[in-house]
Amino acid sequence: MIPFDLEYYLPESTEEAAAIFAELSEADKGPLYYGGGTEIVTMCRQQTIKPGALIDLKGIPETTALEVDGDKLIIGANVTLTELNEQDYFPLLAKVARVVADHTVRNSLTLGGNICGKLPYREAILPLLTADADVVLAGREGRRTEPLEDLFDKRLKLEKGEILVQLIVPKEELKRKSWARRREKHGPVDYPLYHMIGVQKKDQLAVAVSGLCAFPFRSAELEKKVNDSALSAQDRVDKAPDLLPGTIRNDEIGSDDYRQALWQRDLAELLKKMGGAE
Ligand SMILES: Cc1cc2nc3c(=O)[nH]c(=O)nc-3n(C[C@H](O)[C@H](O)[C@H](O)COP(=O)(O)OP(=O)(O)OC[C@H]3O[C@@H](n4cnc5c(N)ncnc54)[C@H](O)[C@@H]3O)c2cc1C
């Protein structure tokens, strides 16, 4: 399956995993943490990466947790997209998880792997961005909990050897009114042209998008414009492309002009459906 030899480790705690990572790094073995393996195995097969060792995180109990604890939902980084699709705590996350890849892939694909992966889409992060989730990270220096918003800028800014352990979502964020639209070229199993979600938070609309730019994002500037009640809905939609945090993707799935036109149409619908338009 993988055309070269590598070592495999299955630690039972984050401390053990971080220690193994440090040891293997010192020995120049280029270790990688392993979640569902869908991206790692594909890239190893293509030989675009050649790790000397894989550290499987699924033996660490807290990374597979999916439970409400007081006023928070705790989601372990190794919870699969199938499990997320089947849970009732956070309906928007279930809905987003349901449209990533196909059922067989979702059985392996983990939330942590989707967030930490290299591909541009990383769609499962969208509801976590709009829900103001926190991330729990662990490494050689210990553990920290930070707002996802502070650590996610195009990618999750992990220190070398750091593990994404859990995502924590405040309970009041779990069942907010929401809207989601995923556009594909051919059908649901495709990577998306883009996937946009909108969440009503008191009188403000939170918006997050994947696939439109080279990375998923929630942008304060874009949200400010989208929520600017001094402007007509049409003006907000017209100005929105100037406030994107990156250029619009132009690839074999769709041109930048096509993506932009479709996205603006959906943004207008989002404003209408969620009460943001007059
Ligand atoms: C056929 C197919 C279709 C797909 N379609 C889509 C799609 O439409 N939209 C979409 O968003 N995704 C899609 N994906 C998934 C995406 O491409 C990634 O492959 C996937 O999200 C990786 O998840 P994983 O659990 O398999 O991660 P892995 O392959 O295990 O790891 C991916 C990366 O994350 C790191 N990592 C994993 N877990 C952690 C952790 N807890 N802490 C720190 N680092 C970690 C690994 O070291 C590695 O660098 C698809 C995948 C396949 C195979």
The ligand as an SDF file (V2000), in Angstrom:
LIG
                    3D

 53 58  0  0  0  0  0  0  0  0999 V2000
  -11.7000   10.5940   -1.7410 C   0  0  0  0  0  0  0  0  0  0  0  0
  -11.5560   11.7520   -0.7880 C   0  0  0  0  0  0  0  0  0  0  0  0
  -12.3880   12.8510   -0.9380 C   0  0  0  0  0  0  0  0  0  0  0  0
  -12.2690   13.9480   -0.0570 C   0  0  0  0  0  0  0  0  0  0  0  0
  -13.1140   15.0140   -0.1990 N   0  0  0  0  0  0  0  0  0  0  0  0
  -13.0230   16.0650    0.6660 C   0  0  0  0  0  0  0  0  0  0  0  0
  -13.8730   17.1910    0.5520 C   0  0  0  0  0  0  0  0  0  0  0  0
  -14.7150   17.2900   -0.3270 O   0  0  0  0  0  0  0  0  0  0  0  0
  -13.7340   18.1920    1.4700 N   0  0  0  0  0  0  0  0  0  0  0  0
  -12.8120   18.1300    2.4890 C   0  0  0  0  0  0  0  0  0  0  0  0
  -12.7350   19.0570    3.2950 O   0  0  0  0  0  0  0  0  0  0  0  0
  -12.0000   17.0540    2.6110 N   0  0  0  0  0  0  0  0  0  0  0  0
  -12.0840   16.0460    1.7410 C   0  0  0  0  0  0  0  0  0  0  0  0
  -11.2540   14.9450    1.8890 N   0  0  0  0  0  0  0  0  0  0  0  0
  -10.4040   14.8670    3.0700 C   0  0  0  0  0  0  0  0  0  0  0  0
   -9.1130   15.6380    3.0040 C   0  0  0  0  0  0  0  0  0  0  0  0
   -8.6750   15.5560    1.7210 O   0  0  0  0  0  0  0  0  0  0  0  0
   -8.0860   15.1200    3.9910 C   0  0  0  0  0  0  0  0  0  0  0  0
   -7.5050   14.0080    3.3800 O   0  0  0  0  0  0  0  0  0  0  0  0
   -8.6280   14.6480    5.3230 C   0  0  0  0  0  0  0  0  0  0  0  0
   -9.3680   15.6670    5.8930 O   0  0  0  0  0  0  0  0  0  0  0  0
   -7.5720   14.2270    6.2740 C   0  0  0  0  0  0  0  0  0  0  0  0
   -8.1580   13.6640    7.4340 O   0  0  0  0  0  0  0  0  0  0  0  0
   -7.4990   12.3860    8.1100 P   0  0  0  0  0  0  0  0  0  0  0  0
   -8.1420   12.1790    9.4310 O   0  0  0  0  0  0  0  0  0  0  0  0
   -7.5210   11.2450    7.1710 O   0  0  0  0  0  0  0  0  0  0  0  0
   -6.0380   12.9530    8.3500 O   0  0  0  0  0  0  0  0  0  0  0  0
   -4.6070   12.2900    8.2100 P   0  0  0  0  0  0  0  0  0  0  0  0
   -4.3500   11.8330    6.8160 O   0  0  0  0  0  0  0  0  0  0  0  0
   -4.4140   11.3170    9.3020 O   0  0  0  0  0  0  0  0  0  0  0  0
   -3.7050   13.5760    8.5320 O   0  0  0  0  0  0  0  0  0  0  0  0
   -3.7430   14.7440    7.7270 C   0  0  0  0  0  0  0  0  0  0  0  0
   -2.7170   15.7410    8.2970 C   0  0  0  0  0  0  0  0  0  0  0  0
   -3.1450   16.2230    9.5710 O   0  0  0  0  0  0  0  0  0  0  0  0
   -2.1790   15.9290   10.5860 C   0  0  0  0  0  0  0  0  0  0  0  0
   -2.9690   15.5660   11.7810 N   0  0  0  0  0  0  0  0  0  0  0  0
   -3.9880   14.6720   11.8240 C   0  0  0  0  0  0  0  0  0  0  0  0
   -4.5580   14.6790   13.0490 N   0  0  0  0  0  0  0  0  0  0  0  0
   -3.8480   15.5700   13.7920 C   0  0  0  0  0  0  0  0  0  0  0  0
   -3.9530   16.0150   15.1490 C   0  0  0  0  0  0  0  0  0  0  0  0
   -4.9170   15.5720   15.9820 N   0  0  0  0  0  0  0  0  0  0  0  0
   -3.0650   16.9300   15.6020 N   0  0  0  0  0  0  0  0  0  0  0  0
   -2.0970   17.4150   14.7730 C   0  0  0  0  0  0  0  0  0  0  0  0
   -1.9610   17.0470   13.4780 N   0  0  0  0  0  0  0  0  0  0  0  0
   -2.8370   16.1310   12.9990 C   0  0  0  0  0  0  0  0  0  0  0  0
   -1.3480   14.8000   10.0330 C   0  0  0  0  0  0  0  0  0  0  0  0
   -0.0380   14.7800   10.5700 O   0  0  0  0  0  0  0  0  0  0  0  0
   -1.3490   15.1340    8.5370 C   0  0  0  0  0  0  0  0  0  0  0  0
   -0.3770   16.1190    8.2550 O   0  0  0  0  0  0  0  0  0  0  0  0
  -11.3290   13.8900    1.0020 C   0  0  0  0  0  0  0  0  0  0  0  0
  -10.4800   12.7890    1.1340 C   0  0  0  0  0  0  0  0  0  0  0  0
  -10.5850   11.7350    0.2550 C   0  0  0  0  0  0  0  0  0  0  0  0
   -9.6590   10.5600    0.4470 C   0  0  0  0  0  0  0  0  0  0  0  0
  1  2  1  0
  2  3  1  0
  2 52  2  0
  3  4  2  0
  4  5  1  0
  4 50  1  0
  5  6  2  0
  6  7  1  0
  6 13  1  0
  7  8  2  0
  7  9  1  0
  9 10  1  0
 10 11  2  0
 10 12  1  0
 12 13  2  0
 13 14  1  0
 14 15  1  0
 14 50  1  0
 15 16  1  0
 16 17  1  0
 16 18  1  0
 18 19  1  0
 18 20  1  0
 20 21  1  0
 20 22  1  0
 22 23  1  0
 23 24  1  0
 24 25  2  0
 24 26  1  0
 24 27  1  0
 27 28  1  0
 28 29  2  0
 28 30  1  0
 28 31  1  0
 31 32  1  0
 32 33  1  0
 33 34  1  0
 33 48  1  0
 34 35  1  0
 35 36  1  0
 35 46  1  0
 36 37  1  0
 36 45  1  0
 37 38  2  0
 38 39  1  0
 39 40  1  0
 39 45  2  0
 40 41  1  0
 40 42  2  0
 42 43  1  0
 43 44  2  0
 44 45  1  0
 46 47  1  0
 46 48  1  0
 48 49  1  0
 50 51  2  0
 51 52  1  0
 52 53  1  0
M  END
$$$$
